[in-house]
């Protein structure tokens, strides 16, 4: 394995890990609100979260470039803060990855929170449990399968990103050159042996992720439980 390939693997793992952590921090309260709210604005917010599922990644990357560029509101704000511009930096990749992978984290969490029986939360409320106590003592433990699914999908989806990261991050070795971009470079240069190694590794990774997800979240059937003797 070449040094450039190893650098791309390390950068991809770092990007996926950090993005997944931020997605869980941001997505958990958002998913809880979407699961419990009766606001008339819920369909709009749910649609905004789900937009990366149907929006071409290059479209999202284009508008992120405009927002984070020197003339964009985000770009002007980051320059005012003294942290410079986000496009073509690792920080810009993190922002793009968080936005692009948002539905893969929020939707499993929302479904897990919606599956919690309302009577449990109502019973806790009658015992004077605060909304925070209900969230921590009931919501989080019962939504564990949703957190597993959200974490795995968020990480795996970030690893496989291409269009958004190429638009926002470009192809800077050691800074924004992730695995998907490295694979594209090898194909473009007709280096098919190296491309096969990268592509094969990503196929195996995807299969392991999906098998793990199905095994961990497999429902327990009555005939799987052995009676006590």
Backbone torsions as a table, in degrees:
resi	resn	phi	psi	omega
1	UNK	NA	129.2	-177.3
2	UNK	-73.9	162.7	179.4
3	UNK	-64.7	-35.4	179.6
4	UNK	-66.8	-40.7	178.6
5	UNK	-65.4	-43.6	179.1
6	UNK	-63.4	-37.6	176.8
7	UNK	-64.0	-40.4	178.5
8	UNK	-65.2	-38.8	178.3
9	UNK	-64.3	-46.0	179.6
10	UNK	-62.4	-42.9	-179.4
11	UNK	-65.5	-39.5	179.4
12	UNK	-65.4	-44.3	178.9
13	UNK	-63.5	-40.8	177.7
14	UNK	-63.6	-43.8	179.3
15	UNK	-64.2	-45.8	-178.6
16	UNK	-65.9	-41.5	180.0
17	UNK	-65.3	-46.9	-179.3
18	UNK	-67.2	-41.5	179.8
19	UNK	-63.8	-41.5	179.5
20	UNK	-64.0	-41.6	177.8
21	UNK	-60.8	-47.3	178.9
22	UNK	-64.9	-37.3	178.9
23	UNK	-63.9	-39.7	178.4
24	UNK	-67.2	-39.7	179.2
25	UNK	-66.2	-40.5	-178.9
26	UNK	-83.1	-41.5	-172.8
27	UNK	-74.6	-27.9	-177.4
28	UNK	-63.9	-54.2	177.6
29	UNK	-64.5	-33.0	178.0
30	UNK	-66.2	-43.2	179.0
31	UNK	-66.0	-39.0	177.5
32	UNK	-62.6	-42.5	179.4
33	UNK	-65.6	-43.4	179.3
34	UNK	-63.9	-32.6	-178.7
35	UNK	-76.7	-29.3	-173.6
36	UNK	-106.0	-20.5	-172.5
37	UNK	-74.8	153.5	172.7
38	UNK	-117.8	20.4	-177.9
39	UNK	-66.4	147.2	176.6
40	UNK	-69.2	-15.9	-179.9
41	UNK	-86.1	-3.5	-177.1
42	UNK	-56.7	-46.8	-179.9
43	UNK	-58.8	-36.6	-179.7
44	UNK	-66.7	-47.5	-179.3
45	UNK	-65.6	-40.3	177.9
46	UNK	-63.2	-37.6	178.8
47	UNK	-68.2	-39.7	177.9
48	UNK	-63.5	-39.8	178.4
49	UNK	-64.8	-38.7	-175.0
50	UNK	-84.3	-7.7	-175.0
51	UNK	-55.8	-37.7	178.6
52	UNK	-60.5	-17.3	178.3
53	UNK	-69.7	-30.0	-176.3
54	UNK	-115.8	-13.6	-177.6
55	UNK	-85.7	130.6	176.1
56	UNK	-56.5	134.3	-177.5
57	UNK	-60.0	-29.7	178.6
58	UNK	-68.1	-31.3	176.9
59	UNK	-65.9	-47.6	178.0
60	UNK	-61.0	-43.7	179.5
61	UNK	-63.3	-37.6	179.6
62	UNK	-63.0	-47.4	-178.0
63	UNK	-71.6	-29.9	174.1
64	UNK	-65.8	-38.0	176.1
65	UNK	-61.2	-41.8	178.9
66	UNK	-65.2	-43.1	-178.1
67	UNK	-68.3	-39.9	-174.7
68	UNK	-94.1	-3.2	179.0
69	UNK	-71.7	176.7	-176.2
70	UNK	-61.8	-27.0	-179.9
71	UNK	-98.3	-6.4	-178.6
72	UNK	-81.6	157.4	-179.3
73	UNK	-62.5	-39.6	179.2
74	UNK	-69.1	-42.3	179.2
75	UNK	-62.9	-42.2	177.6
76	UNK	-65.3	-36.2	179.6
77	UNK	-68.0	-44.1	-179.9
78	UNK	-66.8	-34.1	175.9
79	UNK	-69.4	-36.0	176.8
80	UNK	-64.5	-34.2	177.7
81	UNK	-74.4	-14.6	179.5
82	UNK	88.4	14.3	-179.5
83	UNK	-101.8	4.2	175.2
84	UNK	78.6	-163.7	-178.5
85	UNK	-92.9	147.8	-177.8
86	UNK	-88.1	-33.0	180.0
87	UNK	-58.4	142.5	178.5
88	UNK	63.4	33.1	172.9
89	UNK	-133.7	164.7	178.4
90	UNK	-65.3	-37.5	178.3
91	UNK	-61.2	-39.6	176.8
92	UNK	-64.1	-37.4	175.9
93	UNK	-61.6	-40.3	180.0
94	UNK	-63.2	-44.9	179.2
95	UNK	-60.4	-46.7	-179.2
96	UNK	-64.4	-40.6	-178.7
97	UNK	-67.0	-39.3	179.0
98	UNK	-62.4	-45.5	-179.3
99	UNK	-68.0	-40.6	-175.9
100	UNK	-72.8	-31.7	-179.0
101	UNK	-95.3	3.2	-176.0
102	UNK	-53.3	-48.9	-177.3
103	UNK	-64.4	-26.5	-178.9
104	UNK	-72.8	-13.7	176.8
105	UNK	-106.3	-45.2	-175.4
106	UNK	-68.3	-44.2	-175.2
107	UNK	-64.7	-45.0	175.0
108	UNK	-62.2	-37.8	178.0
109	UNK	-66.8	-42.3	179.1
110	UNK	-61.3	-43.7	178.9
111	UNK	-64.0	-38.0	178.5
112	UNK	-67.1	-40.2	178.9
113	UNK	-68.9	-37.6	179.5
114	UNK	-67.2	-24.3	-179.4
115	UNK	-79.2	-9.8	179.0
116	UNK	-72.1	125.7	-179.7
117	UNK	-58.9	131.4	-178.7
118	UNK	-62.0	-29.6	-177.2
119	UNK	-64.6	-30.1	177.7
120	UNK	-66.1	-43.5	178.7
121	UNK	-67.7	-37.9	178.3
122	UNK	-66.5	-39.2	177.5
123	UNK	-63.7	-40.4	177.8
124	UNK	-65.6	-36.7	178.8
125	UNK	-65.3	-37.4	178.5
126	UNK	-67.1	-22.9	176.3
127	UNK	-90.0	15.0	176.1
128	UNK	68.0	29.0	174.0
129	UNK	-77.1	132.5	179.3
130	UNK	-71.5	163.4	176.2
131	UNK	-54.3	-38.5	178.3
132	UNK	-65.3	-42.4	178.3
133	UNK	-63.0	-39.7	179.2
134	UNK	-65.5	-38.6	179.5
135	UNK	-66.0	-45.4	-175.5
136	UNK	-75.8	-45.0	-172.7
137	UNK	-85.4	-22.4	-177.9
138	UNK	-117.6	-52.1	-174.5
139	UNK	-62.5	-52.5	-176.1
140	UNK	-64.1	-47.7	-179.8
141	UNK	-63.0	-42.1	-176.7
142	UNK	-73.8	-18.7	-179.8
143	UNK	-95.3	16.0	-177.1
144	UNK	-54.5	-46.5	178.1
145	UNK	-58.7	-35.3	177.7
146	UNK	-65.5	-36.7	178.0
147	UNK	-68.0	-37.9	177.2
148	UNK	-62.9	-48.0	-179.9
149	UNK	-62.0	-45.7	-178.4
150	UNK	-62.3	-42.8	-178.9
151	UNK	-65.0	-45.0	-178.2
152	UNK	-67.1	-46.2	-179.0
153	UNK	-67.2	-40.8	179.0
154	UNK	-61.1	-44.6	180.0
155	UNK	-66.0	-48.9	-176.5
156	UNK	-65.1	-39.5	-179.6
157	UNK	-66.5	-37.0	177.8
158	UNK	-65.4	-38.8	178.6
159	UNK	-60.9	-36.6	-175.8
160	UNK	-90.0	3.6	-178.5
161	UNK	-66.0	144.9	177.2
162	UNK	-136.6	-61.5	-173.4
163	UNK	-58.6	-46.7	-177.7
164	UNK	-66.7	-46.1	-176.8
165	UNK	-67.8	-33.2	178.3
166	UNK	-70.0	-38.9	-179.8
167	UNK	-68.6	-43.6	-173.7
168	UNK	-88.0	-37.4	-174.0
169	UNK	-101.1	-21.5	-177.0
170	UNK	73.6	-144.8	-174.6
171	UNK	-142.7	70.0	-178.0
172	UNK	-105.9	112.8	-178.6
173	UNK	-57.0	132.9	178.2
174	UNK	80.0	-6.8	-177.1
175	UNK	-124.0	-50.3	-178.7
176	UNK	-135.0	3.8	-177.3
177	UNK	-85.0	92.0	-179.3
178	UNK	-88.9	179.2	-173.3
179	UNK	-60.2	-44.5	-177.8
180	UNK	-62.9	-38.0	177.9
181	UNK	-70.9	-38.6	177.6
182	UNK	-62.7	-39.5	176.9
183	UNK	-61.9	-43.9	178.4
184	UNK	-60.2	-41.4	179.6
185	UNK	-62.2	-43.4	-178.9
186	UNK	-64.8	-39.9	178.3
187	UNK	-66.2	-42.9	-179.2
188	UNK	-63.6	-32.0	179.6
189	UNK	-90.4	7.2	-179.7
190	UNK	61.6	28.7	176.0
191	UNK	-93.4	72.3	-168.8
192	UNK	-72.9	-26.8	178.4
193	UNK	-63.9	-47.8	178.5
194	UNK	-67.6	-36.7	177.8
195	UNK	-63.4	-39.7	177.7
196	UNK	-61.5	-41.8	-179.5
197	UNK	-63.4	-44.8	179.5
198	UNK	-67.2	-47.0	-178.5
199	UNK	-63.8	-43.1	178.5
200	UNK	-62.2	-40.8	177.8
201	UNK	-62.8	-38.6	179.8
202	UNK	-71.6	-33.6	175.9
203	UNK	-64.4	-45.6	178.3
204	UNK	-62.3	-42.3	178.7
205	UNK	-60.0	-45.4	179.8
206	UNK	-62.3	-41.8	179.8
207	UNK	-65.1	-43.1	178.7
208	UNK	-62.6	-41.1	179.5
209	UNK	-60.9	-46.8	-177.2
210	UNK	-68.3	-42.3	178.0
211	UNK	-62.3	-44.2	178.0
212	UNK	-59.6	-42.3	-179.1
213	UNK	-63.2	-44.7	-179.6
214	UNK	-68.0	-37.4	-179.4
215	UNK	-68.7	-45.7	-177.3
216	UNK	-65.2	-40.5	-176.2
217	UNK	-97.3	15.5	178.8
218	UNK	-66.5	127.7	179.9
219	UNK	-67.2	143.7	-180.0
220	UNK	-86.2	119.8	179.3
221	UNK	-89.2	161.2	-178.1
222	UNK	-61.8	-36.8	-178.1
223	UNK	-77.8	-6.2	174.6
224	UNK	-84.0	-16.4	-177.7
225	UNK	-89.8	120.4	-179.7
226	UNK	-80.9	129.5	179.5
227	UNK	-66.1	144.6	179.4
228	UNK	-71.9	143.6	-179.4
229	UNK	-110.5	NA	NA
